[in-house]
Amino acid sequence: MKKVKRFIIAAAAVMIAASSASCSKGETEKVDNLDSATREELASISAKDERLTGELENKTIKWMANWGFSTDRHADLVVFQERYGGNIEETIIDWDVRYEKLATAINGDEGIDFFPAGDSDVFPKGAIKSMFQPVDDYIDFDSELWKDVKQANDMFLWNGKHYVICTDLSGGNTVVFYNRKTIDEYGLDDPKELFESGNWNWDTFKKILDDFVDPENGLYGIDGFWTEAALSLTTGVPYIGLENGKLVNNLKDPAIERVQNFMAELYKDGCVIDKEQFDWKEMPSFIGEGKELFYPCGLWKIYDKPEVWQKTLGKDAFFVPMPKDPKADKYYIPATVEGYMIVSGARNPEGVAKFADCKRAILLNEGLQNIGDELLLKTYGWTPDMVEMRDKLTEMAQENPIFDFYMGVSSDVGDTLDSAETGIRGSLQGGTSWAEKVGACYSVIDALLEDANNGIN
């Protein structure tokens, strides 16, 4: 796939700002928090881009999520307004009840048109439950606008139909944050330099941890709640995959056993912070204080004012991708989908498609990409090498996209595999071996996947 840079401010930053809303409605107005040069360039692209075709009779599309387009700098909204006279009517809801609210809206024929596709629990569950509808009648994935992300969209086929409008792939799902000052003070190999030389892998990751970790003297290794799933995906084998439109149980794959054994070793050797000592809370501020080595987390952590993220992670904070599985055929990293789902009962799916076209046009415009980079440097205090690393992550995610669907099947599958007692976190936290866990849950997961593949909720 062609490498593209993201111009839109990270959706996670918007989600944080809007997550306290329970349910509110409103229409987007003209986005006036962009500088004049940016607005002029957006107006120009909307007028000149021949890939943005047709007109809209119904110019309003209805959005439901725990964040809204009117809360931040969304260039796609500006282009939608300028090119099609479009408008988004927003229903803002709490994140933890978003599916209940959506189901109520569908049953009440409220005409919600689209919903975010980036959460790992949205697909294929939403297709199985008929909460979302196929998008093939509205998006031509072979067209000039969409061909660069056709491969990614083809990974979300269900019963031969596309259900996800993937506008972009991000490599910032989970990165490894660290403090360069700490690395330097303890004479450790810099992960960035290891990555650039092709030597950033499980082995060098573990060696740096072994050289640093000393819990008795307040020096901790890996923190956060994202390590297990992210590290596992570096094998290139998801716990639950999707092949030819059917869910596949990979729990007995040798690659899964290998990563589980590696995570068990990390735990046994004290490389993982004992969260019980800290009331089961993350301690990312330890990174900034030089008391912790690695904090795997989403790149959204630094889509914030520099005084905020630097206070936590330190002024010398940096990030690299998850370390490569030395036995994997390629360098896989967790990917995040940027895009939308068309809701069942949508009254304006054509409008959603045109809005998605606007975002694709922006992502393919080099001038706007450069403006977006300037925003990262000025607004969020990033350094040029952070922007460069962000772009490399996106390139890697696009070259070898990998997703795990275990959270997107059903709550039964998700709860079983996300559990420290029965699932993927157990090896990292010690206790029962992976072989024992697989023996206990494999047939249960198999039966649940069979139901899902047969359309049984």
BAKOL-454402 format. One record per residue (C-alpha): residue number from 1; x, y, z. Coordinates in Angstrom, 1 decimal, always signed. Each point is the difference from the previous one (the first is absolute). Example, Ala and Ser with C-alpha at 12.3 -4.5 7.8 and 13.67 -1.06 7.14 Angstrom:
! residues 2
(node 1 (+12.3 -4.5 +7.8));
(node 2 (+1.4 +3.4 -0.7));
***
This chain:
! residues 457
(node 1 (+0.0 +0.0 +0.0));
(node 2 (+1.0 +3.6 -0.6));
(node 3 (+1.3 +1.7 +3.1));
(node 4 (-2.2 +2.8 +1.2));
(node 5 (+0.2 +2.3 +3.0));
(node 6 (-2.9 +0.8 +2.3));
(node 7 (-1.1 +3.6 +0.0));
(node 8 (-3.0 -0.3 +2.3));
(node 9 (+0.7 +0.5 +3.7));
(node 10 (-0.1 -3.4 +1.7));
(node 11 (-3.5 -1.2 +0.7));
(node 12 (+1.0 -1.1 +3.4));
(node 13 (+0.7 +3.5 +1.0));
(node 14 (-3.5 +0.9 -0.9));
(node 15 (-1.3 -3.0 +1.8));
(node 16 (+1.6 +1.0 +3.2));
(node 17 (-1.5 +3.5 -0.2));
(node 18 (-3.5 -1.3 -0.7));
(node 19 (-0.1 -3.1 +2.1));
(node 20 (-1.9 +1.6 +2.9));
(node 21 (-3.1 +0.7 -2.1));
(node 22 (-2.9 -2.3 +0.6));
(node 23 (-2.2 +0.9 -3.0));
(node 24 (-0.2 +3.3 -1.8));
(node 25 (-0.9 +1.0 -3.5));
(node 26 (+1.1 +2.8 -2.2));
(node 27 (+0.9 +1.0 -3.5));
(node 28 (+3.5 +0.8 -1.1));
(node 29 (+0.6 +3.6 -1.0));
(node 30 (+2.7 +1.5 -2.2));
(node 31 (+3.4 -1.1 +1.5));
(node 32 (+1.5 +3.4 +0.9));
(node 33 (+3.0 -1.2 +2.1));
(node 34 (+2.2 -0.5 -3.0));
(node 35 (+2.4 +2.7 -1.1));
(node 36 (-0.8 +1.8 -3.3));
(node 37 (+2.7 -1.7 -2.0));
(node 38 (-1.3 -3.4 +0.9));
(node 39 (-3.6 +0.9 -0.7));
(node 40 (+1.0 +1.4 -3.4));
(node 41 (+1.9 -3.1 -0.9));
(node 42 (-2.9 -2.2 +1.1));
(node 43 (-2.4 +2.1 -2.1));
(node 44 (+2.4 -0.4 -3.0));
(node 45 (+0.2 -3.8 +0.3));
(node 46 (-3.8 -0.3 +0.3));
(node 47 (-0.4 +2.1 -3.2));
(node 48 (+2.7 -1.5 -2.1));
(node 49 (+0.2 -3.6 +0.9));
(node 50 (-1.6 -1.9 -2.9));
(node 51 (-0.2 -3.2 +2.1));
(node 52 (-2.8 +1.7 +2.1));
(node 53 (-2.9 -0.6 -2.4));
(node 54 (-3.7 +0.5 +0.0));
(node 55 (-2.3 +2.0 +2.3));
(node 56 (-2.2 -0.7 +3.0));
(node 57 (-3.7 +0.5 +0.1));
(node 58 (-0.1 -0.8 +3.7));
(node 59 (+2.8 +2.0 +1.5));
(node 60 (-0.3 -1.1 +3.7));
(node 61 (+1.6 -3.2 +1.4));
(node 62 (-0.7 -1.1 +3.5));
(node 63 (+2.9 -1.1 +2.2));
(node 64 (-0.1 -1.9 +3.3));
(node 65 (+3.2 -0.4 +2.2));
(node 66 (+1.5 +1.1 +3.2));
(node 67 (+1.9 +2.8 -1.9));
(node 68 (-1.0 +2.5 -2.6));
(node 69 (+1.5 +1.6 -3.1));
(node 70 (-0.9 +3.5 +1.3));
(node 71 (+2.3 -0.4 +3.0));
(node 72 (+3.3 +0.2 -1.9));
(node 73 (+1.8 +0.9 -3.2));
(node 74 (-1.6 -2.4 -2.5));
(node 75 (+1.0 +0.9 -3.5));
(node 76 (-2.2 -2.7 -1.5));
(node 77 (-3.0 +1.8 +1.4));
(node 78 (+1.1 +3.3 -1.5));
(node 79 (+0.4 -1.7 -3.5));
(node 80 (-3.4 -1.6 +0.4));
(node 81 (-1.5 +3.4 +0.8));
(node 82 (+1.8 +1.7 -2.9));
(node 83 (-0.4 -2.6 -2.7));
(node 84 (-3.4 -1.5 +0.7));
(node 85 (-1.6 +2.6 +2.3));
(node 86 (-0.1 -2.8 +2.5));
(node 87 (-0.7 +0.0 +3.7));
(node 88 (+0.3 -2.5 +2.8));
(node 89 (-2.7 -0.3 +2.7));
(node 90 (+1.7 -1.5 +3.1));
(node 91 (-1.4 -2.2 +2.8));
(node 92 (+2.7 -0.1 +2.7));
(node 93 (-0.2 -2.9 +2.4));
(node 94 (+2.0 -1.7 +2.8));
(node 95 (+2.6 -2.5 -1.3));
(node 96 (-1.1 -2.8 +2.3));
(node 97 (-3.6 +0.0 -1.2));
(node 98 (+0.6 +0.8 -3.7));
(node 99 (-1.4 -3.3 -1.3));
(node 100 (-3.1 +0.2 +2.2));
(node 101 (-0.6 +3.5 -1.2));
(node 102 (+0.5 -1.0 -3.6));
(node 103 (-2.4 -3.0 +0.3));
(node 104 (-2.6 +2.3 +1.5));
(node 105 (+0.5 +2.5 -2.9));
(node 106 (-0.3 -2.8 -2.6));
(node 107 (-3.2 -1.5 +1.6));
(node 108 (-1.4 +3.5 +0.3));
(node 109 (+0.7 +0.7 -3.7));
(node 110 (+1.9 +3.2 +0.9));
(node 111 (+2.0 -0.2 -3.3));
(node 112 (+3.5 +0.0 +1.4));
(node 113 (+2.2 -0.2 -3.1));
(node 114 (+3.5 -0.8 +1.3));
(node 115 (+2.1 -1.2 +2.9));
(node 116 (+3.8 -0.2 +0.7));
(node 117 (+1.7 -3.2 -1.3));
(node 118 (+3.2 +0.4 +2.0));
(node 119 (-0.9 -2.0 +3.2));
(node 120 (+1.0 -3.6 +0.0));
(node 121 (-3.4 -1.2 +1.2));
(node 122 (-2.0 +1.4 -2.9));
(node 123 (+0.6 -2.7 -2.6));
(node 124 (-1.1 -2.6 -0.9));
(node 125 (-2.4 +0.2 +3.0));
(node 126 (-1.8 +2.9 -1.5));
(node 127 (-0.5 -1.8 -3.3));
(node 128 (-1.2 -3.2 +1.7));
(node 129 (-2.5 +2.0 +2.1));
(node 130 (-1.2 +2.0 -3.1));
(node 131 (+0.9 +3.3 +1.6));
(node 132 (+2.0 +0.9 -3.1));
(node 133 (-0.6 -0.4 -3.7));
(node 134 (+2.4 -0.8 -2.9));
(node 135 (+1.6 +3.0 -1.7));
(node 136 (+0.7 -1.4 -3.4));
(node 137 (-2.9 +1.8 -1.7));
(node 138 (+1.5 +3.4 +1.1));
(node 139 (+3.9 -0.4 -0.1));
(node 140 (+2.0 -1.1 -3.0));
(node 141 (+3.2 -1.5 +1.6));
(node 142 (+1.6 -0.3 -3.4));
(node 143 (-0.3 +3.7 -0.8));
(node 144 (+2.9 +2.5 +0.1));
(node 145 (-1.0 +1.3 +3.4));
(node 146 (-0.3 -3.5 +1.6));
(node 147 (+2.5 -2.3 -1.7));
(node 148 (+2.8 +0.7 +2.5));
(node 149 (-2.2 -1.4 +2.9));
(node 150 (-1.8 -2.7 -1.9));
(node 151 (+2.2 -2.7 +1.6));
(node 152 (-0.9 +1.2 +3.4));
(node 153 (-3.7 +0.2 -0.8));
(node 154 (+0.1 -3.5 -1.4));
(node 155 (+1.0 -1.2 +3.4));
(node 156 (-3.4 +0.9 +1.3));
(node 157 (-2.2 -2.2 -2.2));
(node 158 (-3.0 -1.7 +1.5));
(node 159 (-2.2 -2.3 -2.1));
(node 160 (+1.8 +1.4 -3.1));
(node 161 (-0.8 +3.6 +0.8));
(node 162 (+2.0 +3.0 +1.3));
(node 163 (-1.3 +1.3 +3.3));
(node 164 (+2.8 +2.4 +1.0));
(node 165 (+0.9 +3.2 -1.8));
(node 166 (+3.7 +0.1 +0.8));
(node 167 (+1.3 +3.4 -1.0));
(node 168 (+3.4 -0.5 +1.4));
(node 169 (+2.2 -2.3 +2.0));
(node 170 (+2.0 +1.3 +3.0));
(node 171 (+3.0 -1.7 +1.5));
(node 172 (-0.5 +1.8 +3.3));
(node 173 (-2.3 -2.6 +1.6));
(node 174 (+2.7 -1.0 +2.5));
(node 175 (+3.6 +1.5 +0.1));
(node 176 (+2.7 -0.4 +2.6));
(node 177 (+0.6 +3.3 +1.8));
(node 178 (+3.3 +0.5 +1.8));
(node 179 (+2.2 +2.8 +1.3));
(node 180 (+3.2 +0.6 -1.9));
(node 181 (+1.5 +1.7 +3.0));
(node 182 (-0.4 -3.2 +2.0));
(node 183 (+1.4 -2.1 -2.8));
(node 184 (+3.1 +2.2 -0.1));
(node 185 (+0.5 +0.2 +3.8));
(node 186 (+0.1 -3.8 +0.3));
(node 187 (+2.1 -0.6 -3.1));
(node 188 (-2.7 -2.0 -1.7));
(node 189 (-0.5 -0.5 -3.7));
(node 190 (-2.4 +2.6 -1.4));
(node 191 (-3.1 -1.8 -1.5));
(node 192 (-0.2 +2.5 -2.8));
(node 193 (+3.6 -0.8 -1.1));
(node 194 (-0.7 -3.7 +0.3));
(node 195 (-3.1 +0.4 -2.1));
(node 196 (+1.8 +2.0 -2.7));
(node 197 (+2.7 -2.6 -0.2));
(node 198 (-2.5 -2.9 -0.3));
(node 199 (+0.8 -1.4 +3.5));
(node 200 (-3.1 +1.0 +2.0));
(node 201 (-1.5 -3.4 +0.9));
(node 202 (-1.2 -2.1 +2.9));
(node 203 (+3.6 -0.9 +0.9));
(node 204 (+1.4 +3.6 +0.2));
(node 205 (-3.3 +1.1 +1.7));
(node 206 (+0.6 -2.6 +2.7));
(node 207 (+3.7 +0.7 +0.3));
(node 208 (-0.6 +3.7 +0.7));
(node 209 (-2.6 -0.9 +2.6));
(node 210 (+2.4 -2.5 +1.7));
(node 211 (+2.7 +2.7 +0.1));
(node 212 (-2.3 +2.6 +1.6));
(node 213 (-2.6 -1.6 +2.2));
(node 214 (+0.6 +0.0 +3.8));
(node 215 (-3.4 +0.2 +1.8));
(node 216 (+1.6 +0.0 +3.4));
(node 217 (+1.7 +3.2 -0.9));
(node 218 (-3.1 +1.5 -1.7));
(node 219 (+1.0 -0.7 -3.6));
(node 220 (-2.9 -1.6 -2.0));
(node 221 (-0.3 -1.5 -3.4));
(node 222 (-3.2 -0.2 -2.0));
(node 223 (-3.2 +1.8 +1.0));
(node 224 (-3.5 +0.4 -1.4));
(node 225 (-2.8 -2.2 -1.0));
(node 226 (+0.7 -0.2 -3.8));
(node 227 (+3.1 -2.2 -0.1));
(node 228 (-1.5 -3.4 -0.4));
(node 229 (-2.2 +0.5 -3.0));
(node 230 (+2.5 +2.2 -1.7));
(node 231 (+3.0 -2.2 +0.5));
(node 232 (-2.0 -3.0 -1.2));
(node 233 (-0.9 +1.6 -3.3));
(node 234 (+3.7 +0.4 -0.8));
(node 235 (-0.1 -3.8 -0.8));
(node 236 (-2.3 +0.8 -2.9));
(node 237 (-2.6 -2.5 +1.3));
(node 238 (-3.1 +1.3 +1.7));
(node 239 (-1.7 -2.0 +2.8));
(node 240 (-3.2 +0.3 -2.1));
(node 241 (+0.5 +0.6 -3.7));
(node 242 (-2.3 +0.6 -2.9));
(node 243 (+0.6 -2.1 -3.1));
(node 244 (-2.2 +0.0 -3.1));
(node 245 (-2.7 +1.7 +2.1));
(node 246 (+0.0 -2.6 +2.8));
(node 247 (+1.4 +0.3 +3.5));
(node 248 (+3.0 -2.3 +0.7));
(node 249 (+1.2 -1.3 +3.4));
(node 250 (+3.8 +0.3 +0.1));
(node 251 (+0.5 -0.8 +3.7));
(node 252 (+2.0 -3.2 -0.7));
(node 253 (+2.3 +1.7 -2.6));
(node 254 (+3.7 -0.4 +1.0));
(node 255 (+0.5 +3.7 -0.4));
(node 256 (-2.6 +0.7 +2.7));
(node 257 (+1.7 -2.5 +2.4));
(node 258 (+3.4 +1.6 -0.7));
(node 259 (-1.2 +3.5 +0.9));
(node 260 (-1.8 -1.2 +3.1));
(node 261 (+3.2 -1.8 +1.1));
(node 262 (+2.0 +3.2 -0.6));
(node 263 (-2.5 +2.1 +2.0));
(node 264 (+0.2 -2.6 +2.8));
(node 265 (+3.8 +0.4 +0.0));
(node 266 (-0.4 +3.8 +0.3));
(node 267 (-2.2 -0.4 +3.0));
(node 268 (+2.2 -2.6 +1.7));
(node 269 (+3.1 +2.1 -0.4));
(node 270 (-1.6 +3.1 +1.6));
(node 271 (-0.2 +2.0 -3.2));
(node 272 (-3.6 +0.9 +0.5));
(node 273 (-1.0 +2.4 +2.7));
(node 274 (-2.0 -1.5 +2.8));
(node 275 (-3.2 +2.1 -0.3));
(node 276 (-1.3 -1.4 +3.3));
(node 277 (+2.5 +2.2 +1.7));
(node 278 (-1.7 +3.0 -1.6));
(node 279 (-3.7 -0.9 +0.5));
(node 280 (-0.1 -1.4 -3.5));
(node 281 (+0.6 +3.4 -1.6));
(node 282 (+2.4 +0.9 -2.8));
(node 283 (+3.0 +2.1 +1.0));
(node 284 (+1.1 +1.7 -3.2));
(node 285 (+1.3 +3.0 +2.0));
(node 286 (+2.8 -2.4 +1.0));
(node 287 (+1.3 +0.3 -3.6));
(node 288 (+0.5 +3.7 +0.5));
(node 289 (+1.6 -0.5 +3.4));
(node 290 (+2.5 -2.5 -1.4));
(node 291 (-1.4 -2.9 +2.1));
(node 292 (-1.6 -2.0 -2.8));
(node 293 (+1.3 -1.2 -3.3));
(node 294 (-2.8 -0.8 -2.4));
(node 295 (-3.7 +1.1 -0.2));
(node 296 (-1.9 -1.6 -2.9));
(node 297 (-3.0 +2.2 -0.8));
(node 298 (-1.8 +1.6 -2.9));
(node 299 (+1.6 +2.9 -1.8));
(node 300 (-3.0 +2.1 +1.2));
(node 301 (+1.9 +0.4 +3.2));
(node 302 (+2.0 +2.8 -1.5));
(node 303 (-2.7 +1.6 -2.1));
(node 304 (-0.3 +2.6 +2.8));
(node 305 (+1.6 +3.2 +1.1));
(node 306 (+3.7 -0.4 +0.5));
(node 307 (-0.2 +1.1 +3.6));
(node 308 (-2.4 -2.9 +0.7));
(node 309 (+1.8 -2.9 -1.7));
(node 310 (+3.5 +1.2 +0.9));
(node 311 (-1.1 +0.2 +3.7));
(node 312 (-0.8 -3.7 -0.1));
(node 313 (+2.5 -1.4 -2.4));
(node 314 (+2.8 +2.5 +0.2));
(node 315 (+1.4 +2.6 -2.5));
(node 316 (+2.2 -2.7 -1.4));
(node 317 (-2.8 -2.5 -0.7));
(node 318 (+0.1 -1.9 -3.2));
(node 319 (-1.7 -3.0 -1.5));
(node 320 (+0.6 -3.0 -2.3));
(node 321 (-2.2 -2.8 -1.3));
(node 322 (-0.5 -3.2 +2.0));
(node 323 (+3.2 -2.1 -0.4));
(node 324 (+0.1 -2.4 -2.9));
(node 325 (-0.6 -3.7 +0.5));
(node 326 (+3.4 -1.4 -1.1));
(node 327 (-1.7 -3.1 -1.4));
(node 328 (-2.8 +1.8 -1.9));
(node 329 (+0.1 +0.1 -3.8));
(node 330 (-0.6 +3.8 +0.0));
(node 331 (+0.1 +2.9 +2.5));
(node 332 (-3.6 +0.2 +1.2));
(node 333 (-1.4 +2.7 +2.3));
(node 334 (-3.5 +0.6 +1.3));
(node 335 (-2.0 +2.1 -2.4));
(node 336 (-3.0 +2.3 +0.6));
(node 337 (-2.8 +0.6 -2.4));
(node 338 (-1.0 +3.6 -0.7));
(node 339 (-3.5 +0.0 -1.5));
(node 340 (-3.7 -0.5 +0.3));
(node 341 (-2.9 -2.5 +0.1));
(node 342 (-3.3 +0.7 -1.8));
(node 343 (-2.8 -0.7 +2.4));
(node 344 (-2.9 -2.2 -0.8));
(node 345 (-3.0 +2.2 -0.8));
(node 346 (+2.3 +2.9 -1.1));
(node 347 (-2.0 +2.6 -2.0));
(node 348 (+3.0 +1.5 -1.7));
(node 349 (+2.7 -2.6 -0.7));
(node 350 (+0.9 +1.9 -3.2));
(node 351 (+0.9 +3.0 +2.2));
(node 352 (+2.3 -2.2 +2.2));
(node 353 (+1.8 -1.3 -3.1));
(node 354 (+0.6 +3.6 -1.3));
(node 355 (+1.3 +1.0 +3.5));
(node 356 (+2.4 -3.0 -0.1));
(node 357 (+1.1 +1.1 -3.5));
(node 358 (+0.8 +3.4 +1.5));
(node 359 (+2.3 -1.6 +2.5));
(node 360 (+1.7 -2.1 -2.6));
(node 361 (+0.6 +3.1 -2.1));
(node 362 (+1.7 +1.7 +2.9));
(node 363 (+2.2 -2.9 +0.8));
(node 364 (+1.3 -0.1 -3.5));
(node 365 (+0.8 +3.7 -0.1));
(node 366 (+3.7 +0.7 +0.7));
(node 367 (-0.5 +3.6 +0.9));
(node 368 (-2.6 -0.8 +2.6));
(node 369 (+2.3 -2.7 +1.4));
(node 370 (+2.7 +2.6 +0.6));
(node 371 (-2.5 +2.3 +1.7));
(node 372 (-0.9 -2.9 +2.3));
(node 373 (+3.6 -0.6 +0.8));
(node 374 (+0.4 +3.7 +1.0));
(node 375 (-3.0 -0.4 +2.4));
(node 376 (+1.8 -2.9 +1.7));
(node 377 (+3.2 +2.0 +0.4));
(node 378 (-1.7 +3.2 +1.2));
(node 379 (-3.1 -1.1 +1.8));
(node 380 (+1.2 -3.2 +1.7));
(node 381 (+3.7 +0.8 +0.3));
(node 382 (+1.2 -3.0 -2.0));
(node 383 (+3.5 -0.1 -1.4));
(node 384 (+0.7 -0.7 -3.7));
(node 385 (+1.3 -3.5 +0.8));
(node 386 (-3.3 -0.8 +1.7));
(node 387 (-1.9 +1.0 -3.1));
(node 388 (+2.4 -2.1 -2.0));
(node 389 (-0.5 -3.0 +2.3));
(node 390 (-3.8 +0.5 -0.2));
(node 391 (+0.2 -0.2 -3.8));
(node 392 (+2.1 -3.1 +0.2));
(node 393 (-2.5 -1.7 +2.2));
(node 394 (-2.8 +0.8 -2.4));
(node 395 (+2.0 -1.4 -2.9));
(node 396 (+0.7 -3.2 +1.9));
(node 397 (-3.7 -0.4 +0.9));
(node 398 (-1.0 +0.4 -3.6));
(node 399 (+2.6 -2.4 -1.3));
(node 400 (-0.9 -2.8 +2.3));
(node 401 (-3.4 +0.7 +1.5));
(node 402 (-0.9 -2.3 +2.9));
(node 403 (-3.2 +0.0 +2.1));
(node 404 (-1.3 -2.2 +2.8));
(node 405 (-3.8 -0.5 +0.1));
(node 406 (-0.3 -1.6 +3.4));
(node 407 (-1.6 +3.1 +1.5));
(node 408 (-2.3 +0.4 -3.0));
(node 409 (-1.9 -3.3 +0.0));
(node 410 (-2.0 +0.0 +3.3));
(node 411 (+0.3 +0.9 +3.6));
(node 412 (+0.5 -3.7 +0.8));
(node 413 (+3.0 -0.4 -2.3));
(node 414 (+1.4 +3.4 +1.1));
(node 415 (-0.4 -0.7 +3.7));
(node 416 (+1.5 -3.5 -0.3));
(node 417 (+3.1 +1.0 -1.9));
(node 418 (+0.6 +3.4 +1.7));
(node 419 (+0.0 -1.6 +3.4));
(node 420 (+3.0 -0.4 +2.3));
(node 421 (-1.5 -3.3 +1.2));
(node 422 (-0.9 -1.7 -3.3));
(node 423 (+1.5 +2.1 -2.7));
(node 424 (+2.9 +1.8 -1.6));
(node 425 (+1.1 +2.0 +3.1));
(node 426 (+0.6 -3.0 +2.1));
(node 427 (+3.4 -0.9 -1.2));
(node 428 (+1.2 +3.6 +0.5));
(node 429 (-1.3 +0.1 +3.5));
(node 430 (+1.2 -3.5 +0.9));
(node 431 (-1.8 -3.1 +1.1));
(node 432 (-1.6 -2.5 -2.4));
(node 433 (+2.0 -0.9 -3.1));
(node 434 (-1.3 +0.8 -3.4));
(node 435 (-0.4 -3.7 -0.9));
(node 436 (-2.3 -0.4 +3.0));
(node 437 (-2.0 +3.2 -0.9));
(node 438 (-0.4 -1.2 -3.6));
(node 439 (-1.2 -3.4 +1.2));
(node 440 (-2.6 +1.7 +2.2));
(node 441 (-1.4 +2.5 -2.5));
(node 442 (+0.7 -1.2 -3.5));
(node 443 (-3.2 -2.0 -0.6));
(node 444 (-2.1 +2.8 +1.6));
(node 445 (+1.4 +2.6 -2.3));
(node 446 (-0.4 -2.4 -3.0));
(node 447 (-3.7 -0.3 +0.8));
(node 448 (-0.5 +3.7 +0.4));
(node 449 (+1.7 +0.7 -3.3));
(node 450 (-2.1 -2.6 -1.8));
(node 451 (-3.1 +1.8 +1.3));
(node 452 (+1.3 +3.3 -1.2));
(node 453 (+0.9 -1.4 -3.5));
(node 454 (-3.5 -1.3 -0.3));
(node 455 (-1.5 +3.3 +0.9));
(node 456 (-1.1 -1.0 +3.5));
(node 457 (+0.3 +3.0 +2.4));
***
